[in-house]
């Protein structure tokens, strides 16, 4: 399993959300890369790259749930010659029904990897797994990766010190956000 800094996931997702909200026209929310919702069970972030891949991250009071779907994965049942529900069910094996119920049947069907963390990381894997764990790169394990993604994806120049502050804190003041992105 990829090494994840569990304590920093929410901060890094919030950092990406700040830039996304600033850069995306409010009338074109369908263009958003990341969306955050607050639900009765906790906070949910959905990252959808618009190419058929998604990362769904849920923070509850007791655990973090991370569901990924890579449409090109050999584990995607939508691309399989024959649907194998056992693969999908296997991803969620051992997860308490309380948390399993946070996903609809359609959401569960769109799974090529699943991790939950409750002070210990849990992941059911398959031989030759290529379930799209590359989607975990959206959790940005280093500032350098975050900087590279932000400047390339959004095609912007940024104040590196303010971007580092955003990466570390997950938030900036309105004035800092405007200073962060240097319009070309």
Short mmCIF file of the C-alpha atoms (twelve columns), coordinates in Angstrom:
data_MODEL
# 
_entry.id   MODEL 
# 
loop_
_atom_site.group_PDB 
_atom_site.id 
_atom_site.type_symbol 
_atom_site.label_atom_id 
_atom_site.label_alt_id 
_atom_site.label_comp_id 
_atom_site.label_asym_id 
_atom_site.label_seq_id 
_atom_site.Cartn_x 
_atom_site.Cartn_y 
_atom_site.Cartn_z 
_atom_site.pdbx_PDB_model_num 
ATOM 1   C CA . UNK A 1   0.000   0.000   0.000   1 
ATOM 2   C CA . UNK A 2   1.234   3.462   -0.858  1 
ATOM 3   C CA . UNK A 3   2.496   5.458   2.151   1 
ATOM 4   C CA . UNK A 4   -0.096  8.057   3.085   1 
ATOM 5   C CA . UNK A 5   0.257   10.848  5.641   1 
ATOM 6   C CA . UNK A 6   -3.224  10.309  7.083   1 
ATOM 7   C CA . UNK A 7   -3.101  13.439  9.261   1 
ATOM 8   C CA . UNK A 8   -2.570  15.709  6.258   1 
ATOM 9   C CA . UNK A 9   -5.118  14.394  3.756   1 
ATOM 10  C CA . UNK A 10  -7.893  16.862  4.644   1 
ATOM 11  C CA . UNK A 11  -5.484  19.821  4.678   1 
ATOM 12  C CA . UNK A 12  -4.171  18.972  1.218   1 
ATOM 13  C CA . UNK A 13  -7.648  18.456  -0.215  1 
ATOM 14  C CA . UNK A 14  -8.713  21.801  1.268   1 
ATOM 15  C CA . UNK A 15  -5.661  23.432  -0.341  1 
ATOM 16  C CA . UNK A 16  -6.658  22.092  -3.750  1 
ATOM 17  C CA . UNK A 17  -10.244 23.188  -3.129  1 
ATOM 18  C CA . UNK A 18  -9.141  26.788  -2.420  1 
ATOM 19  C CA . UNK A 19  -7.459  27.031  -5.811  1 
ATOM 20  C CA . UNK A 20  -10.315 25.255  -7.570  1 
ATOM 21  C CA . UNK A 21  -12.905 27.628  -6.112  1 
ATOM 22  C CA . UNK A 22  -10.845 30.662  -7.066  1 
ATOM 23  C CA . UNK A 23  -10.135 29.455  -10.615 1 
ATOM 24  C CA . UNK A 24  -13.510 27.942  -11.581 1 
ATOM 25  C CA . UNK A 25  -16.346 30.133  -12.815 1 
ATOM 26  C CA . UNK A 26  -19.248 29.743  -10.325 1 
ATOM 27  C CA . UNK A 27  -21.593 29.283  -13.313 1 
ATOM 28  C CA . UNK A 28  -19.537 26.308  -14.535 1 
ATOM 29  C CA . UNK A 29  -19.414 24.085  -11.464 1 
ATOM 30  C CA . UNK A 30  -19.580 21.038  -13.731 1 
ATOM 31  C CA . UNK A 31  -15.977 21.867  -14.681 1 
ATOM 32  C CA . UNK A 32  -14.726 21.448  -11.139 1 
ATOM 33  C CA . UNK A 33  -11.988 18.956  -10.392 1 
ATOM 34  C CA . UNK A 34  -12.865 18.745  -6.682  1 
ATOM 35  C CA . UNK A 35  -16.103 19.252  -4.762  1 
ATOM 36  C CA . UNK A 36  -16.499 19.279  -0.982  1 
ATOM 37  C CA . UNK A 37  -19.768 18.530  0.798   1 
ATOM 38  C CA . UNK A 38  -20.622 18.426  4.470   1 
ATOM 39  C CA . UNK A 39  -22.914 15.544  5.308   1 
ATOM 40  C CA . UNK A 40  -24.461 14.269  8.540   1 
ATOM 41  C CA . UNK A 41  -21.734 11.604  8.750   1 
ATOM 42  C CA . UNK A 42  -18.822 13.971  8.051   1 
ATOM 43  C CA . UNK A 43  -17.025 15.676  5.188   1 
ATOM 44  C CA . UNK A 44  -16.783 14.278  1.672   1 
ATOM 45  C CA . UNK A 45  -14.449 15.285  -1.139  1 
ATOM 46  C CA . UNK A 46  -15.045 14.063  -4.664  1 
ATOM 47  C CA . UNK A 47  -12.326 14.437  -7.257  1 
ATOM 48  C CA . UNK A 48  -13.424 13.759  -10.822 1 
ATOM 49  C CA . UNK A 49  -10.891 14.333  -13.584 1 
ATOM 50  C CA . UNK A 50  -13.539 14.368  -16.316 1 
ATOM 51  C CA . UNK A 51  -11.923 11.381  -18.048 1 
ATOM 52  C CA . UNK A 52  -13.803 8.643   -16.230 1 
ATOM 53  C CA . UNK A 53  -11.596 8.486   -13.128 1 
ATOM 54  C CA . UNK A 54  -12.623 9.542   -9.642  1 
ATOM 55  C CA . UNK A 55  -11.431 9.632   -6.052  1 
ATOM 56  C CA . UNK A 56  -14.001 9.831   -3.249  1 
ATOM 57  C CA . UNK A 57  -12.627 10.689  0.213   1 
ATOM 58  C CA . UNK A 58  -14.881 10.655  3.282   1 
ATOM 59  C CA . UNK A 59  -13.910 11.842  6.753   1 
ATOM 60  C CA . UNK A 60  -16.157 10.536  9.531   1 
ATOM 61  C CA . UNK A 61  -15.658 10.940  13.257  1 
ATOM 62  C CA . UNK A 62  -14.022 7.491   13.420  1 
ATOM 63  C CA . UNK A 63  -12.306 6.887   10.093  1 
ATOM 64  C CA . UNK A 64  -11.220 7.987   6.644   1 
ATOM 65  C CA . UNK A 65  -12.623 6.172   3.614   1 
ATOM 66  C CA . UNK A 66  -10.953 6.425   0.196   1 
ATOM 67  C CA . UNK A 67  -12.659 4.955   -2.872  1 
ATOM 68  C CA . UNK A 68  -11.014 5.136   -6.260  1 
ATOM 69  C CA . UNK A 69  -12.211 4.334   -9.743  1 
ATOM 70  C CA . UNK A 70  -9.879  4.092   -12.721 1 
ATOM 71  C CA . UNK A 71  -11.970 3.402   -15.810 1 
ATOM 72  C CA . UNK A 72  -8.982  1.781   -17.563 1 
ATOM 73  C CA . UNK A 73  -8.195  -0.610  -14.713 1 
ATOM 74  C CA . UNK A 74  -8.510  -4.343  -15.280 1 
ATOM 75  C CA . UNK A 75  -10.567 -4.320  -12.065 1 
ATOM 76  C CA . UNK A 76  -13.245 -2.073  -13.600 1 
ATOM 77  C CA . UNK A 77  -16.250 -4.308  -14.025 1 
ATOM 78  C CA . UNK A 78  -17.596 -2.002  -16.724 1 
ATOM 79  C CA . UNK A 79  -14.723 -3.086  -18.990 1 
ATOM 80  C CA . UNK A 80  -14.786 -6.755  -17.974 1 
ATOM 81  C CA . UNK A 81  -15.891 -9.470  -20.386 1 
ATOM 82  C CA . UNK A 82  -18.138 -10.763 -17.623 1 
ATOM 83  C CA . UNK A 83  -19.324 -8.837  -14.544 1 
ATOM 84  C CA . UNK A 84  -17.772 -10.196 -11.324 1 
ATOM 85  C CA . UNK A 85  -19.587 -8.814  -8.288  1 
ATOM 86  C CA . UNK A 86  -17.185 -10.715 -6.001  1 
ATOM 87  C CA . UNK A 87  -14.391 -8.298  -6.964  1 
ATOM 88  C CA . UNK A 88  -16.456 -5.285  -5.973  1 
ATOM 89  C CA . UNK A 89  -17.720 -6.904  -2.786  1 
ATOM 90  C CA . UNK A 90  -14.148 -7.912  -1.948  1 
ATOM 91  C CA . UNK A 91  -12.982 -4.307  -1.824  1 
ATOM 92  C CA . UNK A 92  -15.413 -3.616  1.022   1 
ATOM 93  C CA . UNK A 93  -14.902 -6.895  2.903   1 
ATOM 94  C CA . UNK A 94  -14.557 -6.208  6.624   1 
ATOM 95  C CA . UNK A 95  -16.006 -2.691  6.487   1 
ATOM 96  C CA . UNK A 96  -18.773 -2.043  9.011   1 
ATOM 97  C CA . UNK A 97  -22.239 -1.744  7.410   1 
ATOM 98  C CA . UNK A 98  -22.589 1.744   8.933   1 
ATOM 99  C CA . UNK A 99  -19.827 2.958   6.610   1 
ATOM 100 C CA . UNK A 100 -20.687 0.692   3.701   1 
ATOM 101 C CA . UNK A 101 -24.123 2.326   3.596   1 
ATOM 102 C CA . UNK A 102 -22.478 5.669   2.730   1 
ATOM 103 C CA . UNK A 103 -22.128 4.376   -0.834  1 
ATOM 104 C CA . UNK A 104 -24.942 3.651   -3.257  1 
ATOM 105 C CA . UNK A 105 -24.851 0.493   -5.345  1 
ATOM 106 C CA . UNK A 106 -23.720 2.542   -8.352  1 
ATOM 107 C CA . UNK A 107 -20.938 4.152   -6.310  1 
ATOM 108 C CA . UNK A 108 -19.758 0.738   -5.127  1 
ATOM 109 C CA . UNK A 109 -19.825 -0.577  -8.698  1 
ATOM 110 C CA . UNK A 110 -17.450 2.267   -9.624  1 
ATOM 111 C CA . UNK A 111 -14.618 0.954   -7.454  1 
ATOM 112 C CA . UNK A 112 -11.192 -0.261  -8.515  1 
ATOM 113 C CA . UNK A 113 -9.586  0.244   -5.101  1 
ATOM 114 C CA . UNK A 114 -10.795 1.002   -1.596  1 
ATOM 115 C CA . UNK A 115 -8.892  1.935   1.559   1 
ATOM 116 C CA . UNK A 116 -10.202 2.729   5.004   1 
ATOM 117 C CA . UNK A 117 -8.191  4.045   7.898   1 
ATOM 118 C CA . UNK A 118 -9.183  3.727   11.561  1 
ATOM 119 C CA . UNK A 119 -5.720  4.140   13.095  1 
ATOM 120 C CA . UNK A 120 -4.734  1.227   10.813  1 
ATOM 121 C CA . UNK A 121 -4.918  1.122   7.037   1 
ATOM 122 C CA . UNK A 122 -7.115  -1.574  5.484   1 
ATOM 123 C CA . UNK A 123 -7.148  -2.501  1.812   1 
ATOM 124 C CA . UNK A 124 -8.302  -5.637  0.044   1 
ATOM 125 C CA . UNK A 125 -6.092  -6.192  -2.997  1 
ATOM 126 C CA . UNK A 126 -6.006  -8.548  -5.916  1 
ATOM 127 C CA . UNK A 127 -3.108  -10.222 -7.686  1 
ATOM 128 C CA . UNK A 128 -1.645  -7.903  -10.335 1 
ATOM 129 C CA . UNK A 129 -3.763  -5.058  -8.947  1 
ATOM 130 C CA . UNK A 130 -3.835  -2.006  -11.164 1 
ATOM 131 C CA . UNK A 131 -6.844  -0.452  -9.523  1 
ATOM 132 C CA . UNK A 132 -5.936  3.154   -10.120 1 
ATOM 133 C CA . UNK A 133 -3.949  3.811   -6.959  1 
ATOM 134 C CA . UNK A 134 -2.279  6.538   -9.037  1 
ATOM 135 C CA . UNK A 135 -5.364  8.580   -8.086  1 
ATOM 136 C CA . UNK A 136 -3.847  8.852   -4.606  1 
ATOM 137 C CA . UNK A 137 -1.432  11.370  -6.123  1 
ATOM 138 C CA . UNK A 138 -4.274  13.890  -5.645  1 
ATOM 139 C CA . UNK A 139 -3.429  13.645  -1.929  1 
ATOM 140 C CA . UNK A 140 -0.064  15.291  -2.733  1 
ATOM 141 C CA . UNK A 141 2.620   13.663  -0.616  1 
ATOM 142 C CA . UNK A 142 5.032   16.565  -1.176  1 
ATOM 143 C CA . UNK A 143 4.893   20.291  -1.721  1 
ATOM 144 C CA . UNK A 144 6.881   19.899  -4.926  1 
ATOM 145 C CA . UNK A 145 4.216   17.604  -6.406  1 
ATOM 146 C CA . UNK A 146 1.477   20.005  -5.312  1 
ATOM 147 C CA . UNK A 147 3.312   22.975  -6.862  1 
ATOM 148 C CA . UNK A 148 3.903   21.105  -10.118 1 
ATOM 149 C CA . UNK A 149 0.273   19.987  -10.349 1 
ATOM 150 C CA . UNK A 150 -1.188  23.423  -9.586  1 
ATOM 151 C CA . UNK A 151 0.998   25.284  -12.068 1 
ATOM 152 C CA . UNK A 152 0.580   22.678  -14.834 1 
ATOM 153 C CA . UNK A 153 -3.103  21.792  -14.416 1 
ATOM 154 C CA . UNK A 154 -4.340  25.351  -13.966 1 
ATOM 155 C CA . UNK A 155 -1.664  26.823  -16.248 1 
ATOM 156 C CA . UNK A 156 -0.890  29.575  -13.743 1 
ATOM 157 C CA . UNK A 157 2.082   31.190  -12.074 1 
ATOM 158 C CA . UNK A 158 1.890   31.315  -8.294  1 
ATOM 159 C CA . UNK A 159 3.667   32.929  -5.393  1 
ATOM 160 C CA . UNK A 160 5.570   29.876  -4.156  1 
ATOM 161 C CA . UNK A 161 5.675   31.003  -0.509  1 
ATOM 162 C CA . UNK A 162 1.914   31.530  -0.387  1 
ATOM 163 C CA . UNK A 163 1.337   28.218  -2.150  1 
ATOM 164 C CA . UNK A 164 3.511   26.500  0.464   1 
ATOM 165 C CA . UNK A 165 1.456   28.160  3.206   1 
ATOM 166 C CA . UNK A 166 -1.742  26.944  1.520   1 
ATOM 167 C CA . UNK A 167 -0.283  23.428  1.217   1 
ATOM 168 C CA . UNK A 168 0.655   23.375  4.908   1 
ATOM 169 C CA . UNK A 169 -2.478  25.060  6.326   1 
ATOM 170 C CA . UNK A 170 -5.217  24.239  3.799   1 
ATOM 171 C CA . UNK A 171 -6.421  27.812  3.778   1 
ATOM 172 C CA . UNK A 172 -5.470  31.397  3.013   1 
ATOM 173 C CA . UNK A 173 -7.136  34.739  3.594   1 
ATOM 174 C CA . UNK A 174 -9.037  36.241  0.652   1 
ATOM 175 C CA . UNK A 175 -6.225  38.744  0.140   1 
ATOM 176 C CA . UNK A 176 -3.615  35.964  0.171   1 
ATOM 177 C CA . UNK A 177 -5.579  33.934  -2.377  1 
ATOM 178 C CA . UNK A 178 -5.621  36.911  -4.743  1 
ATOM 179 C CA . UNK A 179 -1.875  37.405  -4.191  1 
ATOM 180 C CA . UNK A 180 -1.211  33.697  -4.652  1 
ATOM 181 C CA . UNK A 181 -2.233  33.558  -8.263  1 
ATOM 182 C CA . UNK A 182 -0.267  35.992  -10.348 1 
ATOM 183 C CA . UNK A 183 -2.279  36.758  -13.426 1 
ATOM 184 C CA . UNK A 184 -0.245  36.602  -16.617 1 
# 
